[in-house]
Amino acid sequence: LGAIPTLAWPTPTWLYVTIEAVETFVEIHYLNHIQPLEEKNQFPELTRLLRHCCEEEVHHRDDAAERSGMLPGAQAKPFLVRVWFAIVAGGS
């Protein structure tokens, strides 16, 4: 999926939009694992590691959002970009 927007629109903006979309999906995926572990207070070392990895992905997401020149978050994006976010989430 990542190559499609960069081939269709040869500007780095779409590359960054794609990175932001992927990292948004990855953050949600991490949180779906972290939150139950924290609620049950299970495997604290694993939970800390997952939280650290999630924070790195969030940093990548925020960096890509800044580089795209658009406001962060899918809802603040133009319609076509929101559609792309949905396609990336569905394909991840």
C-alpha positions as CSV (number, residue, x, y, z in Angstrom):
1,L,0.0,0.0,0.0
2,G,2.8,2.4,0.8
3,A,4.0,2.7,-2.8
4,I,0.6,3.5,-4.3
5,P,0.4,7.1,-3.2
6,T,4.0,7.9,-3.9
7,L,3.6,6.5,-7.4
8,A,0.3,8.3,-8.0
9,W,1.3,11.6,-6.4
10,P,5.1,12.2,-6.6
11,T,5.2,14.6,-3.6
12,P,6.5,13.6,-0.2
13,T,3.2,14.7,1.4
14,W,1.5,11.4,0.5
15,L,4.4,9.4,1.8
16,Y,4.1,11.2,5.1
17,V,0.3,10.8,5.1
18,T,0.7,7.1,4.6
19,I,3.2,6.8,7.4
20,E,0.9,8.7,9.7
21,A,-2.0,6.4,8.8
22,V,0.1,3.2,9.4
23,E,1.4,4.5,12.7
24,T,-2.1,5.5,13.8
25,F,-3.2,1.9,13.2
26,V,-0.1,0.5,15.0
27,E,-0.8,2.7,18.0
28,I,-4.3,1.3,18.3
29,H,-3.0,-2.2,17.9
30,Y,-0.5,-1.7,20.7
31,L,-3.1,-0.1,23.0
32,N,-5.4,-3.1,22.4
33,H,-2.8,-5.2,24.0
34,I,-1.4,-2.8,26.6
35,Q,-4.7,-1.8,28.2
36,P,-5.8,-5.3,29.2
37,L,-2.4,-6.0,30.7
38,E,-2.5,-2.8,32.7
39,E,-6.0,-3.4,33.9
40,K,-5.1,-6.8,35.1
41,N,-1.7,-5.7,36.3
42,Q,-0.2,-8.6,34.5
43,F,3.3,-8.9,33.0
44,P,4.5,-5.4,34.1
45,E,7.9,-5.7,32.3
46,L,6.2,-6.8,29.0
47,T,3.7,-4.0,29.5
48,R,6.5,-1.4,29.9
49,L,8.2,-2.7,26.8
50,L,5.0,-2.5,24.8
51,R,4.3,1.0,26.1
52,H,7.9,2.1,25.1
53,C,7.5,0.6,21.6
54,C,4.0,2.2,21.2
55,E,5.5,5.6,22.2
56,E,8.1,5.3,19.5
57,E,5.4,4.6,16.9
58,V,3.5,7.6,18.2
59,H,6.6,9.7,17.7
60,H,6.9,8.4,14.1
61,R,3.2,9.2,13.5
62,D,3.6,12.8,14.9
63,D,6.8,13.4,12.9
64,A,5.1,12.3,9.7
65,A,2.0,14.4,10.4
66,E,4.3,17.4,10.9
67,R,6.2,16.7,7.7
68,S,3.0,16.3,5.7
69,G,2.1,19.9,6.5
70,M,-1.4,18.9,7.6
71,L,-2.9,18.9,11.0
72,P,-2.5,15.7,12.9
73,G,-5.3,13.2,13.2
74,A,-7.5,11.7,10.5
75,Q,-10.5,13.8,11.2
76,A,-8.6,17.1,10.6
77,K,-7.6,15.9,7.1
78,P,-9.1,16.6,3.7
79,F,-11.7,14.0,2.5
80,L,-9.3,12.2,0.2
81,V,-6.8,11.8,2.9
82,R,-9.4,10.4,5.3
83,V,-10.4,7.9,2.7
84,W,-6.7,6.9,2.4
85,F,-6.5,6.5,6.2
86,A,-9.5,4.1,6.0
87,I,-7.9,2.1,3.2
88,V,-4.6,1.8,5.1
89,A,-6.4,0.8,8.3
90,G,-8.4,-1.8,6.4
91,G,-5.3,-3.2,4.8
92,S,-3.2,-3.4,7.9
